[in-house]
Amino acid sequence: MKPSPKEIKKTLHSRNKHISGYDFQRLTKKNPALSGFLITNPAGQVTIDFADPKAVFELNKTLLLLHYDLQHWEIGKNSLCPPIPGRADYIHYVADLLAKDHNGNIPRGPQVKVLDIGTGSSLIYPIIGHQEYKWSFVGTDIDAQSLHHAYMNSSKNEALKKSIVLREQKDKAHVFTGVILPGEKYDLVLCNPPFYGSREENWKSTTKKFQNVNKNKEALPVQNFGGNANELWYEGGEKAFIRKMIYESMDYQAQLGWCTTLVANKDNLKPLVAVLEFKKAKDIEIIKMEQGNKISRILAWRWS
């Protein structure tokens, strides 16, 4: 009988470029537009207003320009603006997973093939994954407009244009079917699944978070990280999406190595792991990530 997977407690990854926080002097030198969003908090520290979507975008854009050698980065209107340190953490942790099959050495270079499910307009995982480890990516999304902006992010950065392929998932009922081509094999799958089960559930959570960080209680709630419908909710929520991902990955197990996904709600882990164990996944791992007050987990599995 296979032992239950152990949850590995982690803090910000040691290879994360943002482990020491934000150097606003360097950041504003790289992108002077960020200066207009700087504030001083009650502790006397220079920061930004994280309740301001424009400030959040400008900060994350500048992090990419400075630390990942980009010349251009954009996101679609109302698209999810990813917090770069947390997204970088995901990349570094899954790099460690790949290292287990290479005598502890992280495989680098374009021969490492990665599939990013729901890449979004930001193209964030392919950007960081390529710039840190030179991996090659296929990014998929159900939203054509998001893929347009993702293409602009790829094509306007010389280092990325030959390393990232984008594919539209035209059938919302599927995760892998229709985007994995015959003969392809991926060393790694990444996914940041929709968390909420409905628009109403999303808005209720947004309102609560906004009121917690905004002193003006009369202000209308906004999402400081944005997000389109397909990025934020899915019928049945995160657990239903990942369950579908697990079952469909079985059909492509000969073409997939490590399958990984973020899991925001820890209560979803037990039933998802139970499915993987019942279906006899060869390996299952849970990796805990912490960024500030936010805790999330990576669920990883492989079939062979």
Sequence and secondary structure as in RCSB ss.txt:
>XXXX:A:sequence
MKPSPKEIKKTLHSRNKHISGYDFQRLTKKNPALSGFLITNPAGQVTIDFADPKAVFELNKTLLLLHYDLQHWEI
GKNSLCPPIPGRADYIHYVADLLAKDHNGNIPRGPQVKVLDIGTGSSLIYPIIGHQEYKWSFVGTDIDAQSLHHA
YMNSSKNEALKKSIVLREQKDKAHVFTGVILPGEKYDLVLCNPPFYGSREENWKSTTKKFQNVNKNKEALPVQNF
GGNANELWYEGGEKAFIRKMIYESMDYQAQLGWCTTLVANKDNLKPLVAVLEFKKAKDIEIIKMEQGNKISRILA
WRWS
>XXXX:A:secstr
      EE   S TT TTTT   HHHHHHH GGGGGGEEE TTS EEE TT HHHHHHHHHHHHHHHS  S    
 TT     HHHHHHHHHHHHHHHHTTTTT    STTSEEEEET TTTTHHHHHHHHHH  EEEEEES HHHHHHH
HHHHHTSTTTTTTEEEEE   TT SSTTTS TT  EEEEEE    BSSHHHHHHHHHHHHHHH S TTS    TT
   HHHHB TTHHHHHHHHHHHHHHHTTTTEEEEEEEE  GGGHHHHHHHHHHTT SEEEEEEEEETTEEEEEEE
EE  
